[in-house]
Amino acid sequence: MNEFTMSMAVPQIDFWRQYNLTIEQACAYFCIGENKMRKIVEEHPTERFILKNGTKTLIKKDLFAKFLDEQYAI
């Protein structure tokens, strides 16, 4: 690998340190099944914890944690 190729590499960040999580990462982080997570996103499309990037859905980790704090059951 030459110097140019190394400088073009995208840095890898541990997902628990990221601000936004993919659905799959959010499932692992919050210990929620993927079907349940997708159902939450579908049922709360205007919540602030959802970020759409084209067709990709991202979860804002801190805002979703606050959302969960306010829930009695999911």
C-alpha positions in Angstrom: 0.0 0.0 0.0 1.5 3.3 -1.0 1.3 6.6 0.8 -1.4 8.0 -1.4 -3.7 5.0 -0.8 -3.2 5.2 2.9 -4.2 8.9 3.0 -7.4 8.1 1.1 -8.5 5.4 3.5 -11.6 6.1 5.6 -10.9 5.9 9.3 -12.7 3.2 11.1 -14.5 4.3 14.3 -16.0 2.0 16.9 -19.7 2.2 16.4 -20.4 2.9 20.1 -18.4 6.1 19.7 -20.3 7.3 16.7 -23.1 9.9 16.9 -25.3 8.2 14.3 -25.8 4.4 14.1 -27.2 2.2 11.4 -30.2 0.1 12.3 -28.0 -2.9 12.8 -25.5 -1.0 15.0 -28.4 0.5 17.1 -29.8 -3.0 17.6 -26.5 -4.2 19.0 -25.9 -1.1 21.1 -29.4 -1.0 22.6 -30.0 -4.8 22.8 -33.1 -4.5 20.7 -34.0 -6.9 17.9 -33.9 -5.7 14.3 -37.6 -6.2 13.7 -38.5 -4.2 16.8 -36.1 -1.4 15.9 -37.5 -1.2 12.4 -41.0 -1.1 13.8 -40.1 1.7 16.2 -38.7 3.7 13.3 -41.8 3.0 11.2 -44.2 4.0 14.0 -42.3 7.2 14.9 -41.3 8.6 11.5 -41.1 12.2 12.7 -39.1 11.6 15.9 -35.9 13.6 16.2 -33.8 10.4 16.7 -34.3 9.4 13.1 -32.0 10.7 10.4 -32.6 9.9 6.7 -29.5 9.9 4.4 -31.1 9.1 1.1 -32.7 5.7 1.5 -30.5 4.9 4.5 -32.0 5.3 8.0 -29.7 6.3 10.8 -30.4 6.5 14.5 -29.1 9.4 16.5 -27.7 7.5 19.5 -28.2 10.1 22.3 -31.7 11.1 21.2 -32.8 7.5 20.9 -31.5 6.8 24.4 -33.6 9.7 25.7 -36.6 8.3 23.8 -36.1 4.9 25.4 -35.7 6.5 28.9 -39.3 7.9 28.5 -40.8 4.5 27.5 -42.4 2.0 29.9 -42.3 -0.8 27.3 -41.3 -1.1 23.7 
